[in-house]
Amino acid sequence: MIASIAVLGKNSRWILRYSLKSIRRAVEQVDGEKVEILYIDGGSTDGSPQLVRELMPEARVIDAADTNIPEARNIAVREAAGDYVIFWDSDVIAPPCALRALLSLKAPIAALARRDVTVSSEADIEKAIAALPDCRTEPANLADFAVFSVNLFRRDVFREVGPFDERMTQAEDREFGLRATCRGYRTLIIPTPAYDINRPRLSEVPVGTPLRQYLRGIHKKALVYAYTATPRQKINTVLFAAVHLAAVLGSIATPFAALAELAPLLFQVRKYGASKGLEMYVKALALYTSMAAVYPLRLADICRWLKPPKAPCTRW
């Protein structure tokens, strides 16, 4: 079998049928008999597994209730029979040429470029599908990692690099990609984008992740984001560092200066309410303070500090 397409989902029925249609169109452009489809469900209550069985009966549905994203990715790798494992998450739509373009590269790691699209209605989803571009003729670009959209991995990469780190609730894709780069792999990114479809606020991972789970592996998350920070993350890191500095230096003149530390808390409470606001404050405080402590980083630092986790299963 050439490839295994792994679809990860939880309560994503609202977009899943569009993603499955997108996958079917892509499979039709290659030899469909040489592609298997796995759907790994994280414990949906909206009928997502039933929808997969209805629209794509050839897919193998795997119940993985109460797993996080990297745990589900590791399950997919263990269960996949293909020479290549292709992650195509349940909220991603891509052009029909996606699978053919990735396989044609014959690369150990490759991906389509990712574009985040926020929608408020099914009409918006239809517009996004209509706007999907054809595969471009420009050459693929080399990168240290690729944020997940439609991502291909040759199976032997996992044997050498290790599994996804199951402590990570965010950035497991960046962390794995950087570990792979440290092992001599590079990621080929095809300029043609896949669309990651989001609804306002509902897809924001930090908001929905329980505090205890979010803080697992926070040191590794901070290292990854310090090296790959988005403009917003850089701004937040600077703001938290400035608040800490103002509180410390101001305390020399007056102990009331320490109250500056409450400014981010007041912001989060105003945005999310008292309980969730306090939780978000702790999450942001842990992440951005840790990022400030190690920023900036070089790839050599990442390779020295990012160690592969223990494989969760001997069949790898």
N, C-alpha and C positions, 0 to 999 in steps of 0.2 A: 504494500500500500504506500502511495507516495506521500499523502498528507492527511493529517487529522486536524479538523477545524474544531476548536474548543470555544463554546459559547458560554460565558459566565453570566448568571442572572439571578436577581432576587426582586420580586414584586415589580417587574419591568414589563408587564403585559401591555401597557400603554404604548410602548415603542417596539416590543419584541416582534410583533408580526411584520413590521417594516424591516427590521434587521434580518429576519429569516428569509423574507422575499429577496433582500439584497444578497444574502449568502447563496440562495438557490440560483440566482442569475449569474453569480460568479462561478459556481460549480459547473454550470452548463457550458462555460467557455473552456473547460479542461475536461479530461476524461473522468466523468463522474464516478465510474466504477473504482477509481483509484483514490477516492477521497471519502473519508468517513467524517461524520459530524457527531460531536459529543455536546450535550447540554448539561452543565453542572449547575444545579439549583441550590441556592443558599438558604432555602427554607421559605419559599414564597407562600403567601396566603391569598394571592389574587388569581390563582388558576394558571400561572405561567407554564408549569410543566404540562398541564392538559392542552394548552394552546400549542406547545411544541409537538406533542403527539398527534394533534389534529392536522397541523399545517406541514409538518415534516416527519412523517411516520418512520422514515428510515433512520432518523437520529436516535442515538442512545442517550436516554435520560438518566442522569446520575443524581440521586438525592444526597445532598451534602449540607443538610440543615445545620445552622449555627456555625458555619465556617466563615472566616473572613476571606478577603480577596486573594492574598497569597496562598492561603491554605487550599482554596479552590483551584488555583493555578497548578499547585503541586499535584493535586488529585488528577487534573487533566493530563499532566505529563506522564504520570504513572499508568493511566488507563489508555492513553493513545497508542494506536498501533502503527501510525505512520512514521516515515523517515523524517518528516517535518511536522512540527506542531505549530499550528497557526491560531493565535488568540484573536478572536473576533467577538468582542463583548456585546451584550444584548442591547446596548444603547448606541451602537455604531452602525452607520450605513455607509456603503462604499460603492464605487463604480463597478459595473460588471467585469471590467478588466482586472480587478484587484488581485484575484488569486493567480491568474495567468501571469501577470506582471511580476509578482513576487517569486513564483516558482521559476520563472525564466532566468532570474539572476543567479540561481544555483549558489547562493551565498549562505554562510552559516547563520547570519542574523540579518534580517531585512524588515522594513516596515514602510507603510504608506505614511506620508505626512499627515498630521492631525490638525483638524480645525474644529474648535468648539462652537456649537450652534445652540442658542437658547430659543426654545419654542414655547408658545402658550396655547396652541390649538393643533388639531390634526391638519388644518389647512396649512399651518406653518411647516409641519413635517413634510407634507406633499410638496411644498415649495422647495424645501431643502433637497428632496429627492430629485426634483426636476432640475435643480441647479448643479447636480453632481457632474463634474467634468469628465471627459474621456481621458484615458491615460496619456500623459505627455511624453514627448520624445526626448526631453532633456535627460542627461545621465543622472544616475542616483548619486546622492551626496554621502560622504563618509561622516559619521558622528560617533561620539562616545557612548550615546544611548539614544533611545527613542521613547517618548511618552506613548503609552499604548493607544493604538487605534485599530489597525489590522497589522499584526506583527508575526513574523515567521522566525522560527528557530529550528535549526537542524538538531536532531536528537542528541548527538554526541556533545553539543554545547553544554547540556545540563550535566552530563557525566563529569565534565572537566570543571565547570564553573560552580556546580552545586545547585541546590533548589532555591526557590524564592524564600526569602526570610519571612517566616510566618508571624513574627512579632510586628511587622510593619503594617500599619493601617493606611498609610499613604506612601507614595514614592517607591513602592516595591519594584516598579518597572525601571525607574532611574537607578535604584540600588543594584538590581541585577545587571543592568546594562553597564554600569561602571565596573562591577566585578569582572564582567566579561572582557571589557577593555583592558583591565589590569592583567588578564590572562592572554592578551594578544589578539583578541577579537575586536572587530569594529562593526558598527551597524551601518548598513546601506539604507538610506532613506529615499524612496521614490517621491519626486515632487508632487505627484498627484495626491490630493488630500482625501482622507476619509473623514466623515463628519461624526463627531461625538455629540449626540443629541441630549440636551439637558432641559429640564424645566426649572424656572426660577426658584432658587433656594433649596428645592427638594433634592438636588443632586450634590449638595455641598457635604463632602465627607466629614470634615471636622464637626459639623453641627450634629450629625446623627450618630457618630461613634461614641460609645460610652467612655467616660473619663478614664477608667482603669485600663481599658483596652487601648485607648489613644496613647497613653503614656508608656506602653510597652515599646521598647526599642527606641525611645525618644532620642537617645544619644546618636544612634545611627541615622535616624531621620534628620536630625540637625546637621550631621556631617554631609549628608546627600544634598540637602537644600542649601547649605552654605556654599557648596560648589556649583549648584545648578539653579540658584535662586532666580525667580522671576522678578520683574521690576517691583511688583507689589510686595513680595517677600523682602526685598532689599530695603524698601521704605519702612516696613514694619520692624525689621531688625534695627535700623537706625533709630526709629522712634523709641523702641524699648530701651536701647542703650542710652539714649538721651535722657529718658525719664529716670533710669537708675543713676546716671551721673548727676543729674540735677538734685535728686533726693540725697545723695551722699554728700556732695559739695555744699548744698544748701543747709544741711544739718549742722555744718560748722557755725553758721550764723544763728539758726533757730531750729529747734527740733520739729517745728511744724512743717519744715521743708520735706520731711519724710512722707507727708500726705500726698506728694506728687505721685507716689507709687499707685495711688488709688485712681488716677486719671484713666488708665486703660480699663479698669474695672467699671467705672461709671459709664464709659462708652459702651461696653458690652452689655451692661444691665439695661441701658436705654434701648439697645438694638434688639435684645433677645428676651428681656424680662429678668426678674431677680434670679431664679434658679438656674436657668440655662445660661444667663449672662455670667454668673459666677463660674460655672463650668467652663465656658468659653474663655474666660479670663485666665484660668489656671492652664488651659491648653496652650493659649497664646504665650503666656509667660514662660512656660517650660520650653516651647519650641524656639521662640525668638531670642530669649536670653541665652539658650544653648548655642544658637547660630552665631550670635554676637561674640561669644567666647572663642569661637574657632575660625571666624571669618577674617581674611580670605584664605582659601585653600588652593593648593595645586593638585594636579592629578597624582603626583607622587605621594602626597599626603593621603589621598583617598586610598591608593593601593596599599599603603602601609597599615591603614586603620580598618578598612572594610574586610572583614574575614567572612568566609562562607559559613552559613549555618549548617548544622548537622542534617544530613538527608533524613527525611521523615520515614523513608521506606527503603529497603534494600533493592527493590526492583526499580532501578532508575535508568 
